[in-house]
Each structure stands twice: as structure tokens, then as C-alpha cells.
Amino acid sequence: MSAAVRPDFAVVGGGLCGRLVAWQLAGAGHRVALYDRGDADGSSSAAWVAAAMLAPLAEAAVAELLITELGVASLESWPRILAQLPEPVFFQRNGTLVVWHHADRAEAPLFERRVRANAPAGLVDGGFVSLAGTEVGDAEPALAGRFAKGWLLPNEGQLDNRQALRALAAGLAQRKVDTHWNSAVEGTAYPDARVVIDCRGLGGKPVWPTLRGIRGEVARVHAPGIALTRPVRLLHPRYPLYVAPKQDDVYVIGATEIEGEDMSPVSVRSALELLSAAFSVHPAFGEARILELNSQCRPTLPDHRPALVWDGARTLRVNGLYRHGYMIAPEVADSAARFAQTLLTGRIANADAFAQWRSEARWSSLFHLEHAEVSV
Ligand SMILES: Cc1cc2nc3c(=O)[nH]c(=O)nc-3n(C[C@H](O)[C@H](O)[C@H](O)COP(=O)(O)OP(=O)(O)OC[C@H]3O[C@@H](n4cnc5c(N)ncnc54)[C@H](O)[C@@H]3O)c2cc1C
């Protein structure tokens, strides 16, 4: 794209959400520019650190129905998106296994109650399978004899976050998006474009004061020979811990959940908790090699929901994906891209037209008009 041509869309922030939005808009034939303060690998995003589990039912224990429904719909969309990207991305739909140690057995009925209360019955039926005795080992041979009970949530998935970010960057290049990596955009000094979509995650805080960070810490280890076949969640009184197997015997072990925008390195306490959790799932993790200990902050709004806020003019801000970014991003990004394209046509020019759009949108409760509601 020539520098002289004003793009239809400027996407500001090219982490997970921004990449998906820009890629979709470019795929629809628009001229798109994308700006990110970090590199094409996405190493400055929360998305870079995330475990990328796509677990709407397991997350129903801590999330409301809207998030579960966005997650279920997005889980169906991911294979279609990945199939169109120019590089392969590890994607698995082999379920989640939930287990607990005897000392934490009080957590099990709480988890089950929350899932059953928050998730639609149609998702729980056949999607939440009780395991006892040898059934745990039948489902996950590496854990035979290690846990007396568990639940298999067979419909859940996961992907490789870093492969996805790289493949999306390649997809942006393929669709001729004008990418500006290592280019920070501060405050509302947005680049020139007909419509701007602000997807800066926690970097959008200067223009969105109620946004906050929730720190998460993860370990990446190399553990040949254990051969877990799906993410394993370990119920724990403080936060859900998981061990997610990626390709080539790499495991992501996470994640802490700590209020505050602290991006400092992983604490000794958290490292001990995470690595002990993995060791308690399978003692062979004792011989694993630590590849990385990472921390990042999840961009979070007060109600823990994502939000798409139109400023009443030419800017749409998309944020608040919290701990569910990968799980819900396809639907959130699709909603953003659809709205932005309608904005470009000039059909949404005032509050009435916005209300009309909102009432007809698939995920209408995601949309807000700036200053019209105080909650976001
Ligand atoms: C430890 C951890 C584990 C997680 N695990 C999971 C999981 O298992 N499943 C799941 O679904 N989700 C998970 N998440 C959540 C997920 O990572 C986030 O919800 C998601 O990354 C949010 O996407 P985003 O695009 O809004 O923000 P980000 O991915 O953070 O991207 C924001 C981008 O904006 C850029 N930016 C910021 N400021 C500026 C600026 N001034 N100018 C230009 N660019 C800027 C950044 O460089 C970044 O690339 C996890 C998160 C963490 C931290």
C-alpha cells in the first residue's frame, strides 16, 4: 500500500485481537494498516504468554453465560480461521481433564456446582463426564493410578499461541496489510484512517481508565516422555492451575491470577506453586527442563466482560478479553470487524443508528456507545 493512500482502517495494537480484526478486514478487500509497539512475533502482548486453552465449559466455573457462549461459538470458528492462514498452527480438540488431590477434594463439588449453574444444560450433557478409579487412567494413560476421580470435558480445545501469532502475522503480510511493528501509538494520537480500531489491550488504559491488569504467571517446560494428551486442570483453592501439553513435549504450566499491573518477573512463590503443581500431577515433571518463566497482565474491565465501545465518531475500542482472549477472540474480532465495516459505509452516524445496529447484532451486549453507559 502506498504511504500516500489513506487506509480504510487503522488497527492500533496487533496482539491477538488486533491481528484477527486486521486480517478479517483485509480479507474483505479493505485497505488496512496495523500498528503495534512490539514485534511481529507478538512478544509484547498478553497473547504471547497465554496458554491458549479453549475451554468454555471448564471456564464456566469462573465465567458467566455470555463468555461461555462466546467461547463455544469461537471454538467452532478457530479451525476455519487457522485453515486460511499461510502457516500451520497446532490446534487440538481433545478435551480437558479436571483432577484434584485428596487434600483439595472440597473444591470438586464447588467446581461442579458452578459449572452446572453457569453453563447451558445442552453443553453439560455429554460434555461433563465423571471419571472414577481406572477410568481416569483409561482417559489419560499417563495419569493411571494417580487420581481417584476426575472429570473429562471432551469437547474442549487448545492451540499454540505463538504459532497462532506468527501465522496471523504471515496472514497479514499475505493479505497486504500495511504493518508497522515497533510503532507505539500513544493516547488518542491515532494514525490517519477512515476508521480506527483500538485493540491495545492493557496499553489502551490511558484512554480507558476503568481497564485494569490482572497479573498471570506461567512456566514453560520441556518434559519428554510424559505424553499428556490434553490440558489437565488441577483444582486448587486459590486459582485453577493447569498443565497444557503443546507440541514436541513442551508444556505450559499456569497460571497465577493476581490483582495488579505488575509486569515484573515471576516470583519465587509463584514459580514454586506452578512447578509443584506440575510435579504433583506427574513426578516425571521433576526432570523437566525449565524453558521460560513468564509474567503478563490480562486486560480486564470491571465486569470481567469484553467490550466494544464506539466513540460516536470514527473510533471503535475493543478490550477487556481478560483470561478468555483465545477462547473468545474469533467472535469478538468478527463483531468488531462487522461493526467497523458498517461504520465505514456511513450507515452508523448517530445514537439511533447505533442502537438499531446493536439490537440486531449477534452479540449485542458487547456493544456500547461512549458516555452512554458508565459501566465500561
Ligand atoms: C498468563 C496468562 C495466561 C492466559 N491464558 C489464556 C488461556 O489459556 N486461554 C485464553 O483464552 N486466554 C488466555 N489468556 C488471556 C489472553 O492472553 C488475553 O485475553 C488476550 O491476549 C487479549 O488480547 P488483546 O489483543 O486484547 O491484548 P494483547 O494480546 O495484550 O495485545 C495487545 C497489543 O497491543 C499492543 N500495544 C499496547 N500498547 C500499545 C501502544 N501504545 N501502541 C501500539 N501498540 C500497543 C501490544 O504490544 C500488544 O501486541 C491468558 C493471559 C495471560 C496473561
The ligand as an SDF file (V2000), in Angstrom:
LIG
                    3D

 53 58  0  0  0  0  0  0  0  0999 V2000
   -0.7000  -15.8000   31.9800 C   0  0  0  0  0  0  0  0  0  0  0  0
   -1.8420  -15.7100   31.0120 C   0  0  0  0  0  0  0  0  0  0  0  0
   -2.4710  -16.8820   30.6240 C   0  0  0  0  0  0  0  0  0  0  0  0
   -3.5710  -16.8180   29.7250 C   0  0  0  0  0  0  0  0  0  0  0  0
   -4.1520  -17.9890   29.3190 N   0  0  0  0  0  0  0  0  0  0  0  0
   -5.1950  -17.9450   28.4670 C   0  0  0  0  0  0  0  0  0  0  0  0
   -5.8240  -19.1340   28.0450 C   0  0  0  0  0  0  0  0  0  0  0  0
   -5.4060  -20.2460   28.3880 O   0  0  0  0  0  0  0  0  0  0  0  0
   -6.9140  -19.0440   27.2120 N   0  0  0  0  0  0  0  0  0  0  0  0
   -7.3780  -17.8370   26.7950 C   0  0  0  0  0  0  0  0  0  0  0  0
   -8.3760  -17.8100   26.0830 O   0  0  0  0  0  0  0  0  0  0  0  0
   -6.7890  -16.6770   27.1620 N   0  0  0  0  0  0  0  0  0  0  0  0
   -5.7150  -16.7020   27.9980 C   0  0  0  0  0  0  0  0  0  0  0  0
   -5.1190  -15.5400   28.3930 N   0  0  0  0  0  0  0  0  0  0  0  0
   -5.7330  -14.2520   28.0080 C   0  0  0  0  0  0  0  0  0  0  0  0
   -5.2860  -13.7060   26.6550 C   0  0  0  0  0  0  0  0  0  0  0  0
   -3.9040  -13.7400   26.5340 O   0  0  0  0  0  0  0  0  0  0  0  0
   -5.7820  -12.2700   26.5400 C   0  0  0  0  0  0  0  0  0  0  0  0
   -7.1620  -12.1940   26.8160 O   0  0  0  0  0  0  0  0  0  0  0  0
   -5.5410  -11.7300   25.1240 C   0  0  0  0  0  0  0  0  0  0  0  0
   -4.1750  -11.7740   24.8100 O   0  0  0  0  0  0  0  0  0  0  0  0
   -6.0730  -10.3140   24.9840 C   0  0  0  0  0  0  0  0  0  0  0  0
   -5.9170   -9.9420   23.6250 O   0  0  0  0  0  0  0  0  0  0  0  0
   -5.7010   -8.4230   23.2000 P   0  0  0  0  0  0  0  0  0  0  0  0
   -5.3860   -8.4380   21.7500 O   0  0  0  0  0  0  0  0  0  0  0  0
   -6.8430   -7.6020   23.6950 O   0  0  0  0  0  0  0  0  0  0  0  0
   -4.4230   -7.9430   24.0440 O   0  0  0  0  0  0  0  0  0  0  0  0
   -2.9070   -8.3570   23.8260 P   0  0  0  0  0  0  0  0  0  0  0  0
   -2.8000   -9.7600   23.3790 O   0  0  0  0  0  0  0  0  0  0  0  0
   -2.1630   -7.9760   25.0640 O   0  0  0  0  0  0  0  0  0  0  0  0
   -2.4230   -7.4030   22.6310 O   0  0  0  0  0  0  0  0  0  0  0  0
   -2.3510   -6.0130   22.7950 C   0  0  0  0  0  0  0  0  0  0  0  0
   -1.3300   -5.4940   21.7930 C   0  0  0  0  0  0  0  0  0  0  0  0
   -1.3570   -4.0620   21.8290 O   0  0  0  0  0  0  0  0  0  0  0  0
   -0.0220   -3.5990   21.7180 C   0  0  0  0  0  0  0  0  0  0  0  0
    0.0700   -2.2720   22.3220 N   0  0  0  0  0  0  0  0  0  0  0  0
   -0.1000   -1.9390   23.6200 C   0  0  0  0  0  0  0  0  0  0  0  0
    0.0730   -0.6130   23.7960 N   0  0  0  0  0  0  0  0  0  0  0  0
    0.3350   -0.0930   22.5680 C   0  0  0  0  0  0  0  0  0  0  0  0
    0.6060    1.2030   22.0860 C   0  0  0  0  0  0  0  0  0  0  0  0
    0.6410    2.2640   22.9080 N   0  0  0  0  0  0  0  0  0  0  0  0
    0.8270    1.3660   20.7600 N   0  0  0  0  0  0  0  0  0  0  0  0
    0.7940    0.3030   19.9000 C   0  0  0  0  0  0  0  0  0  0  0  0
    0.5600   -0.9570   20.3180 N   0  0  0  0  0  0  0  0  0  0  0  0
    0.3280   -1.1530   21.6300 C   0  0  0  0  0  0  0  0  0  0  0  0
    0.8020   -4.6350   22.4530 C   0  0  0  0  0  0  0  0  0  0  0  0
    2.1620   -4.6030   22.0210 O   0  0  0  0  0  0  0  0  0  0  0  0
    0.0770   -5.9270   22.0910 C   0  0  0  0  0  0  0  0  0  0  0  0
    0.6670   -6.5380   20.9500 O   0  0  0  0  0  0  0  0  0  0  0  0
   -4.0150  -15.5520   29.2530 C   0  0  0  0  0  0  0  0  0  0  0  0
   -3.3450  -14.3950   29.6230 C   0  0  0  0  0  0  0  0  0  0  0  0
   -2.2630  -14.4600   30.4960 C   0  0  0  0  0  0  0  0  0  0  0  0
   -1.5290  -13.2000   30.8630 C   0  0  0  0  0  0  0  0  0  0  0  0
  1  2  1  0
  2  3  1  0
  2 52  2  0
  3  4  2  0
  4  5  1  0
  4 50  1  0
  5  6  2  0
  6  7  1  0
  6 13  1  0
  7  8  2  0
  7  9  1  0
  9 10  1  0
 10 11  2  0
 10 12  1  0
 12 13  2  0
 13 14  1  0
 14 15  1  0
 14 50  1  0
 15 16  1  0
 16 17  1  0
 16 18  1  0
 18 19  1  0
 18 20  1  0
 20 21  1  0
 20 22  1  0
 22 23  1  0
 23 24  1  0
 24 25  2  0
 24 26  1  0
 24 27  1  0
 27 28  1  0
 28 29  2  0
 28 30  1  0
 28 31  1  0
 31 32  1  0
 32 33  1  0
 33 34  1  0
 33 48  1  0
 34 35  1  0
 35 36  1  0
 35 46  1  0
 36 37  1  0
 36 45  1  0
 37 38  2  0
 38 39  1  0
 39 40  1  0
 39 45  2  0
 40 41  1  0
 40 42  2  0
 42 43  1  0
 43 44  2  0
 44 45  1  0
 46 47  1  0
 46 48  1  0
 48 49  1  0
 50 51  2  0
 51 52  1  0
 52 53  1  0
M  END
$$$$
